[in-house]
Amino acid sequence: MSGAAEANLELGIKVNMDSTRTVLDTLRTVNPGVRVIFTSTTAVYGPPPSPGFSLTEANAPCPGSSYGAQKLISETLLNDYSRRGLLDGRIVRLPTVLVRPGKPTGAASSFASSIFREPLNGQKSTLPVCKDLSLWICSPRTIVKNLLHARDLPTEAYQGGSRVVNLPGVTVSIHEMLEALKAIGGQEAFDLVKEQRDAPTEKIVESWPAKYDTLKAKELGFTEDGTLEQTLKDYVEDYGTNKL
């Protein structure tokens, strides 16, 4: 995860690079040409060239975190194995998935789910970043649809050698996220979120671009995401407020 990989470089390398290479090398040996769906991240990009700039797959990645760098290295390896015909890779760069069920993780983006999940369950949550920051997000339902779509795409659909696709998402500010929480969970849920800035987390999140041109994904038939409010309603429908 992004926060843990920044805090512990050696662990991040083992988890995000070494284990990925082990899996890919095993697959190309025991099942050559097998289709592999690799979930990468938009953290492979560093800060955008200018505020409001919409990135595409054609923009050169320059990660602003060790996690992004480690994922980019794994992308490059799978692209090369696919070029050689050793594997049939499909690399999808995921937006921040929101809302994730379960408990907080070592990801720098973990707070994005926590500021919804915990308050909707009557628990306190901490906001470690500025409310003015924006994120590129996508709901779990849409992510699942798009992972299945990536699996089912014919190899011929990938033109130009690169297997990378930036998945669709929506841009929302932290302020908009909190207002959506209030709209769904009421003032009581809203009041359970307490601001407590954390410089390391904020530095990582600030390095993530929040706007993307996902024309390539749309041309390949990937599904666009709905509104943030609909995402929260879907979360409550899928997990309720006491099924964590």
Disulfide bonds with the S-S distance in Angstrom:
none
